[in-house]
């Protein structure tokens, strides 16, 4: 087991959540966040004293807002703050490392302006296994689709860094950093296995390579 990697019995059943559209956290993925809103700075401060964990979850635009704010999808990902620093301007720069997905059981009373959930991780305990996963999608096929996607979207890539990634970490990284629509990112999160996630990623890359060009130019992925 990697240093600081939580065991199943270490995982909280109640935790803060950070709802953010388009932000995908997957197990073993690393999500950089710049925190400036007071309520989310409070979330980070409280999480530092509670195993450094909180959940990322996306708003669900297909449902109306509730008393606590936007409706949320029912699946999110619990992460652990693996890096933390504060800027001169008072922002918190953190890296959230994905630990395990969770299903929302209930929303709890908020605290210091942020939202809290009771979550069930038992359907996703396989996420805690850090051994390399077989994705079954040929690496060359995936990289060919990725080149087409990046070319169509005007995304610059660090191909040397991409080629050094193991197959399953490559899938996780691409799923998180590619500019997919929020509903597409949610589908990647909810994919049951590494194989299903890789197949869905390949489909999205191929669709994105022939769809409307939504690039704004100059984006880079590394």
Beta strands, then each sheet from edge to edge (+ up, - down):
strand 1: 14-19
strand 2: 30-35
strand 3: 53-57
strand 4: 75-86
strand 5: 92-111
strand 6: 114-120
strand 7: 155-157
strand 8: 219-221
sheet 1: 2+ 5- 4+ 3- 1- 6+
sheet 2: 7+ 8+
end
